[in-house]
Amino acid sequence: MPMANEVVWQNKDITSKVMAEQLKEKSLRVYGLDIPRIVQVLPTNLPEISANELRLDNLFLLEDGTLAIIDYESAYEEGDKVKYLQYVARILERYRKEGKLKVKVRMIVIYTADVREEQVSNVYDVGALTMEIQPAFLSKLDSNEIKERLQRKVEAGERLTDEELMEFIILPLTYKGEEAKKAAVKEMVSLAKGIRETAVLRFVLSGIIVFADKVIDMETGEEVVNRLMMTKVDMILQEREDRAVAAALEKANAEKEEALEQARQQKKKEVARASEKAAKRAKNQAIVAFVRDKQEDGVPKERVIEKLMRYFKLTRETAENFYENA
C-alpha cells in the first residue's frame, strides 16, 4: 500500500539517525556475513539517473574502506539483480561527482527465512560485466533459540551483547511468511520494553524499523516509532523533572533561611517553632507544586508517588495523601 510505504520510509528516515551512531563498530557476522565491521552509516537516497529516485535498504562504510549495499529480500528473483546493478551504478555516480573513482562496493543480500540457499545464484553474468552478490540466509538462524535466550536475559535485567542486539533487530525476518514476521515484530517490540538502558532500547526499536521495514505495516510502524519517540520524551521529562525538583528544594531552603533570619529576633523558643513551621510549610508547598505539575503532565499516580518518596523522603502513606489532596 502506498500510504503504508510512505509512513515506513518516513519512519526509516527518523530511526536511521538513531541507529547511525549505535551501529558503529557493530559486526554482521551473526547473520552469516564474514565482512569487516561497520564504521559509518551512509545516506541511502541515490542520485537520479532516470526520472525516478532510487532508495536502497542500507548503505554502510566498512572498516576496510569498502562500501556495503545491503538489501533484504523475502523471495528470490533473478531480475532483482538488475536493481542491484542500478544501486551500484548510482553509488559510483555519487562518488564520481565527488572526484572519487576508485570505490569498491559489496552487494549484500540478506534473504529472509522464506528463501533457501539452493534457490539462489550468486553470480550475474551479462557478458560486458559480471556481478557477484554476497548472500546471507536467515533461514539458518534458530528463531526460537534466539528469542528464548534474548527473553531470558531481558527479563533478568542482563545486558545484551553487541551480537545479541544485532540478533534482536533482525529476528522478525527469521520467520517464514508475512504474518509470522509481523507477529514477531510486535513480540520483539513488547520484549524491548523490558530493556532498562534508554540508549539500548532506542537502538533496538530503531533497528526493527530500519531492518524489517518491508514487513511492517503502517499501524505497527507507527506504534514502534511512537514507542521510540516516547523514550526521547522520557529523557526530556526526566531532565525537566530533575530541574524542577532542584528549583523547588532551592526555593524551600531559601524560604527556610528567610524565616530563620526573622525568627532570630524573637525568643529562643519562638525561633525553633517558627523555623520548623516555615520549613514544613515551604516543603509542603514544594511537594504540592511538584504533584500538580506531574498530574498536569499525565504522569501515572504510582510513578509520582515513587518520586515523592525518593525526592522528598516521604513514607508511602504520606506521599499518597499529598497526591490525593494536591
SEKE-370835 format. One record per residue (C-alpha): residue number from 1; x, y, z. Coordinates in pm, 1 decimal. Example, Ala and Ser with C-alpha at 12.3 -4.5 7.8 and 13.67 -1.06 7.14 Angstrom:
2
 num        X        Y        Z
   1   1230.0   -450.0    780.0
   2   1367.0   -106.0    714.0
END
This chain:
326
 num        X        Y        Z
   1      0.0      0.0      0.0
   2    148.9    336.3    -95.8
   3     35.2    504.7    223.5
   4    198.0    237.7    437.2
   5    521.4    258.5    238.5
   6    524.4    635.2    275.6
   7    493.9    605.1    651.3
   8    759.4    333.4    661.2
   9   1008.5    546.0    468.7
  10    932.2    849.2    685.5
  11    985.4    637.6    995.3
  12   1304.4    495.9    849.3
  13   1440.6    846.2    795.4
  14   1378.3    920.6   1164.0
  15   1510.2    594.9   1301.6
  16   1816.3    579.2   1075.0
  17   1950.1    882.2   1259.9
  18   1912.6    696.9   1589.2
  19   2093.4    391.6   1451.5
  20   2378.8    579.5   1285.3
  21   2590.2    618.6   1597.9
  22   2489.8    287.9   1756.1
  23   2583.5     76.9   1451.5
  24   2945.2    191.6   1454.7
  25   3184.0    -94.5   1531.5
  26   2897.9   -346.8   1504.7
  27   2950.9   -671.9   1314.3
  28   2711.8   -855.0   1081.3
  29   2874.0  -1192.2   1148.2
  30   2567.8  -1314.8   1340.4
  31   2383.0  -1306.0   1007.6
  32   2641.8  -1532.3    847.9
  33   2832.5  -1247.7    677.0
  34   3209.6  -1261.8    703.6
  35   3278.3   -895.0    636.5
  36   3460.6   -617.3    828.6
  37   3284.4   -415.6   1096.2
  38   3065.1   -113.9   1021.5
  39   3229.4    224.1   1077.4
  40   2963.9    454.4    931.0
  41   2600.3    451.2    816.7
  42   2568.7    637.2    484.4
  43   2267.1    805.8    317.5
  44   2051.1    564.9    116.8
  45   1894.3    809.3   -129.2
  46   2081.4    774.5   -458.2
  47   2127.8   1035.8   -733.1
  48   1878.8   1029.7  -1017.7
  49   1995.5    881.9  -1344.8
  50   1648.7    829.6  -1487.9
  51   1332.1   1014.5  -1388.4
  52   1288.8    834.0  -1059.7
  53   1486.4    841.9   -739.7
  54   1607.9    503.8   -615.4
  55   1645.4    416.5   -248.8
  56   1820.5    109.8   -119.7
  57   1773.7    -52.8    218.9
  58   2109.5     17.0    384.8
  59   2449.5    153.4    287.7
  60   2744.9    110.8    520.9
  61   3110.8    208.6    514.3
  62   3316.9    -82.7    645.3
  63   3646.3    -66.3    831.3
  64   3840.6   -189.9    524.8
  65   3717.5    112.9    326.7
  66   3466.7    -77.8    112.6
  67   3103.0     19.9     75.9
  68   2839.1   -237.4    165.9
  69   2499.1   -215.4     -1.6
  70   2253.3   -427.2    193.5
  71   1916.5   -527.0     55.2
  72   1656.0   -751.8    218.3
  73   1451.2   -995.1     12.8
  74   1170.1  -1235.3    107.1
  75   1177.4  -1402.9   -234.4
  76   1444.0  -1478.1   -492.4
  77   1402.2  -1320.9   -835.4
  78   1679.4  -1326.3  -1094.2
  79   1552.8   -990.7  -1219.4
  80   1633.6   -826.9   -885.0
  81   1997.1   -831.9   -989.7
  82   1921.6   -559.5  -1243.5
  83   1806.3   -346.5   -949.9
  84   2130.3   -426.8   -767.5
  85   2330.2   -312.5  -1070.2
  86   2138.7     15.2  -1058.2
  87   2230.8     52.1   -691.0
  88   2597.8      1.6   -767.7
  89   2589.3    236.6  -1069.6
  90   2426.7    517.7   -875.7
  91   2665.3    484.1   -583.1
  92   2957.5    500.7   -823.6
  93   2796.8    807.9   -980.2
  94   2764.7    971.4   -637.5
  95   3134.8    918.9   -568.0
  96   3238.4   1017.5   -921.9
  97   3082.0   1357.4   -862.8
  98   3297.4   1384.6   -550.7
  99   3609.0   1303.3   -752.6
 100   3641.7    951.6   -612.1
 101   3679.6    693.1   -886.4
 102   3843.6    401.8   -702.8
 103   3548.8    280.6   -496.8
 104   3495.0    -83.8   -406.6
 105   3136.7   -192.4   -347.2
 106   2995.9   -505.8   -186.9
 107   2642.2   -608.7   -287.1
 108   2496.9   -795.1      9.1
 109   2152.4   -951.6      3.1
 110   2000.7  -1077.3    327.4
 111   1728.4  -1329.3    248.1
 112   1451.7  -1385.7    499.3
 113   1361.3  -1734.7    615.7
 114   1133.5  -1769.9    311.1
 115   1434.3  -1824.7     82.2
 116   1658.1  -2133.3     83.4
 117   2024.4  -2124.6    -12.1
 118   1982.9  -2369.3   -301.3
 119   1735.4  -2130.1   -471.4
 120   1989.3  -1851.5   -509.2
 121   2254.4  -1787.3   -772.8
 122   2525.8  -1551.5   -650.3
 123   2661.7  -1451.2   -991.6
 124   2501.8  -1232.0  -1258.9
 125   2696.6  -1251.1  -1584.8
 126   2578.7  -1030.1  -1872.8
 127   2893.3  -1053.2  -2080.5
 128   3015.7   -695.7  -2053.4
 129   3028.3   -724.9  -1676.8
 130   2985.3   -979.9  -1401.9
 131   2837.3   -901.2  -1062.7
 132   2868.0  -1127.0   -759.9
 133   2641.6  -1082.7   -459.7
 134   2720.4  -1186.6   -103.7
 135   2408.5  -1359.6     29.7
 136   2306.1  -1425.7    388.8
 137   2030.4  -1671.3    470.0
 138   1831.7  -1602.3    785.7
 139   1671.9  -1945.0    746.0
 140   1992.9  -2078.3    900.5
 141   1924.1  -1896.8   1229.0
 142   1733.1  -2074.9   1505.7
 143   1449.2  -1827.2   1569.3
 144   1312.2  -1993.9   1882.1
 145   1652.6  -2039.8   2045.5
 146   1744.0  -1675.1   1982.6
 147   1408.2  -1545.7   2106.7
 148   1414.4  -1754.4   2424.1
 149   1773.5  -1653.0   2501.4
 150   1701.3  -1283.6   2448.6
 151   1383.6  -1308.7   2655.7
 152   1568.1  -1470.5   2947.2
 153   1835.0  -1200.7   2950.0
 154   1593.7   -908.8   2916.9
 155   1363.5  -1040.5   3189.3
 156   1664.3  -1098.7   3415.9
 157   1781.4   -741.4   3355.7
 158   2107.9   -861.1   3199.2
 159   2296.9   -650.3   2946.4
 160   2276.7   -773.2   2585.7
 161   2598.5   -816.6   2389.2
 162   2650.2   -643.2   2054.1
 163   2586.9   -974.1   1878.8
 164   2260.9  -1023.8   2068.4
 165   2147.5   -671.4   1983.1
 166   2202.4   -747.9   1614.9
 167   2004.7  -1070.7   1656.7
 168   1725.9   -877.6   1831.5
 169   1668.8   -634.6   1545.2
 170   1681.9   -898.2   1269.0
 171   1479.0  -1169.7   1444.5
 172   1141.3  -1091.4   1276.1
 173   1296.9  -1172.0    937.5
 174   1398.3  -1519.9   1054.4
 175   1033.6  -1632.3   1044.2
 176    859.6  -1763.7    732.9
 177    554.2  -1581.9    598.5
 178    443.5  -1221.1    628.5
 179    200.3  -1277.1    914.8
 180    461.9  -1461.3   1121.9
 181    706.0  -1176.3   1063.4
 182    451.1   -913.7   1165.7
 183    369.1  -1111.0   1480.1
 184    740.6  -1138.1   1558.5
 185    784.0   -761.3   1517.8
 186    510.6   -694.5   1773.0
 187    651.6   -958.5   2006.9
 188   1003.2   -815.0   1992.4
 189    875.3   -459.3   2041.6
 190    689.6   -579.4   2350.2
 191   1001.1   -756.9   2478.3
 192   1209.5   -444.8   2414.4
 193   1004.2   -256.6   2674.2
 194   1191.3   -455.7   2937.4
 195   1529.0   -314.2   2829.9
 196   1637.1    -73.8   3103.8
 197   1903.5    129.6   2923.5
 198   1739.6    403.3   2717.0
 199   2016.0    413.4   2454.4
 200   1994.6     36.9   2400.5
 201   1614.6     49.3   2383.8
 202   1626.4    324.6   2120.5
 203   1878.7    123.2   1914.8
 204   1662.8   -189.6   1924.9
 205   1340.8     -9.7   1829.7
 206   1505.1    187.0   1550.4
 207   1679.1   -127.8   1428.0
 208   1348.7   -312.3   1396.1
 209   1213.5    -31.5   1176.7
 210   1526.8      0.4    963.2
 211   1596.1   -370.7    912.6
 212   1238.3   -503.3    895.0
 213   1061.8   -209.5    729.7
 214    944.3   -417.5    431.9
 215    726.2   -638.0    652.1
 216    597.5   -373.9    894.4
 217    250.8   -244.8    816.6
 218    161.9    119.6    873.8
 219     -6.7     61.5   1209.7
 220    282.4   -139.2   1352.0
 221    538.9    102.6   1210.7
 222    367.2    397.0   1377.1
 223    345.5    203.5   1704.8
 224    718.7    130.0   1701.8
 225    808.6    489.7   1619.8
 226    573.0    617.7   1890.6
 227    748.7    396.6   2142.0
 228   1081.6    518.8   2011.6
 229    978.1    882.3   2039.9
 230    843.8    822.1   2390.9
 231   1189.2    716.1   2507.4
 232   1314.5   1053.1   2387.1
 233   1025.2   1229.6   2560.7
 234   1100.4   1039.2   2880.8
 235   1459.0   1160.9   2868.6
 236   1344.7   1520.1   2823.2
 237   1084.6   1490.4   3101.2
 238   1341.7   1339.5   3335.6
 239   1576.5   1632.5   3277.1
 240   1292.0   1878.9   3329.7
 241   1181.9   1691.6   3639.8
 242   1530.0   1699.3   3789.4
 243   1547.8   2074.4   3732.0
 244   1201.5   2123.9   3882.3
 245   1290.8   1926.1   4195.0
 246   1617.9   2115.8   4237.3
 247   1438.7   2450.1   4196.7
 248   1163.8   2351.3   4441.1
 249   1413.0   2240.6   4705.9
 250   1623.6   2552.7   4650.0
 251   1315.9   2769.9   4698.6
 252   1221.0   2575.9   5011.2
 253   1568.0   2623.8   5156.5
 254   1564.0   2994.8   5072.4
 255   1228.7   3041.6   5244.0
 256   1353.8   2845.9   5541.7
 257   1659.9   3069.3   5576.4
 258   1445.8   3380.7   5543.6
 259   1214.1   3256.2   5816.7
 260   1511.2   3173.8   6038.2
 261   1654.5   3522.5   5998.0
 262   1324.9   3677.3   6102.1
 263   1287.9   3433.5   6388.8
 264   1629.6   3519.2   6532.2
 265   1480.1   3842.6   6656.4
 266   1228.8   3654.1   6864.0
 267   1257.4   3443.0   7168.7
 268   1460.2   3124.9   7155.5
 269   1153.5   2907.1   7180.8
 270    971.9   3101.4   6913.5
 271   1274.1   3073.8   6684.7
 272   1269.4   2696.7   6689.6
 273    892.9   2681.2   6642.5
 274    888.7   2933.0   6356.2
 275   1177.4   2764.3   6181.6
 276   1017.5   2424.2   6194.4
 277    681.9   2559.6   6082.8
 278    829.2   2759.8   5794.3
 279   1039.1   2469.6   5672.9
 280    743.0   2234.1   5684.3
 281    517.1   2481.7   5504.8
 282    775.7   2551.9   5236.2
 283    838.5   2182.0   5186.3
 284    465.6   2109.4   5167.0
 285    420.8   2384.8   4908.9
 286    707.4   2242.6   4704.9
 287    556.5   1894.7   4721.8
 288    209.7   2017.1   4621.1
 289    354.9   2213.5   4329.8
 290    552.3   1908.5   4220.8
 291    246.2   1680.4   4236.3
 292     26.1   1922.7   4042.1
 293    292.6   1957.3   3775.2
 294    315.2   1579.0   3733.4
 295    -63.7   1543.0   3727.7
 296    -89.1   1803.9   3452.4
 297    176.2   1612.8   3252.4
 298    -29.5   1294.8   3286.0
 299    237.1   1104.6   3480.9
 300     87.8    783.9   3632.2
 301     -5.5    802.5   4001.2
 302    228.7    522.3   4108.3
 303    525.4    686.8   3938.0
 304    451.3   1021.4   4107.0
 305    426.8    852.9   4448.6
 306    758.7    675.4   4395.3
 307    925.7   1004.8   4308.0
 308    776.3   1177.0   4613.4
 309    918.4    903.9   4834.8
 310   1257.4    929.4   4667.2
 311   1299.4   1305.1   4633.5
 312   1123.6   1426.4   4948.7
 313   1192.0   1126.5   5175.3
 314    822.2   1062.6   5241.3
 315    654.7    745.3   5357.9
 316    418.2    583.9   5108.8
 317    115.9    683.7   5317.7
 318    225.4   1047.7   5334.5
 319    304.5   1052.3   4962.5
 320    -38.8    911.5   4878.5
 321   -207.2   1176.9   5098.8
 322    -19.8   1454.5   4917.6
 323   -117.6   1308.5   4580.5
 324   -487.8   1284.9   4671.4
 325   -508.6   1631.7   4828.9
 326   -286.8   1830.8   4590.9
END
